[in-house]
């Protein structure tokens, strides 16, 4: 089969299945996993809690000596964004315990995130072959299990089955709390990356891993950025990377609004537009592309055509990221790409990135935010997203791009 060129890169056709599985986030699958966790996971937590002895909770020291740890398990189920935020913590643990083996329990879709940071060998995948995963988990006999999942049940079960005498988790869900030996307070309004750092308190390191800003800039498994990353149709322009999709519909802003902002950016700065997303978001990207081409805006639609690694390679050459609260917004921050992120049902105080390179746009409403632990309040109007005006978003983008510079982001 012939090679295909995507965003200035050569992509082998045989790799497209990996790209789609890595970038795809199916709502039906997520619903099934949450339902299974709520019904079966909660029942198993109650059953296992009764089997724990008094000693499991009262003869465990408060501080865990990190110099004695040989096998460390970090548990991170869930989406790409959470995994990206967790990367500095995983590297910090490995740096502070260089002799220890560190494994990360995750879904298959998050392996490319670990690959971006050179940690793919640490992945312990639980959703490809659950029986093989459980066999490996039990066989390793870990010294400590660190569960970064905030609420759901199965991660606590994984921590217990790991055989770790020290099990660290958030004190949020009373059904699963008895499965941990060290409970950590969770601030519902606190920055999520800061909550992850608190999980290290029982290890007594005395310092924090640091944030995600720029973390992946020096870890990417490919060469430095170059002009070859820019497609011919956008050569000589600054590029705005637009991600209009989301794993949940309530976080999506109307495609027409994205097209309006993108057209305004082209008229004021001469920039080109790259439309990104996974396979389930191709219709949204195609709608925006149609509107932009009708206005004569130079754009390239890469939605559903790239793996996460290829998306990161394209994103790092862009001058701005524009989109909702998603994993790609966190990826932009990790690559030091300025961003304008739209928040509605999710809390910008918890998930937004700080600093002069990042702008947040949201509509203050009494009912927002309502998204917590992967669940949102049923809503027909989605006013928190639909009331965000294109003018406000355009102004935020221009404040980061500037209106005078027409040169692309340097390699």
Secondary structure, DSSP 4 states (H G I P E B T S, - for coil): ---EEETTEEE-GGGHHHHHHHH---HHHHHHHHHHIIIIIHHHHHHHHHH--THHHHSS-SS--GGG-SEEEEE--S-HHHHHHHHHHHHHHHHHTTTSEEEEEE-GGGHHHHHHTT-GGGEEESSS-HHHHHHHHHHH--SEEEE--SS-SHHHHHHHHTT-SEEEEES--HHHHTT-SEEE---TTS-HHHHHHHTTGGGT-SS----STTGGGGT-SS----GGGS-GGGTTS-EEEEE---SSGGGPPPHHHHHHHHHHHHHHH--EEEEE--GGGHHHHHHHHHHHHHTT--EEE-TTS--HHHHHHHHTT-SEEEEESSHHHHHHHHTT--EEEEESSS-HHHHPPPSTTEEEEE---TT----BTTB----SS-HHHHTS-HHHHHHHHHHHH-SS--SPPP-
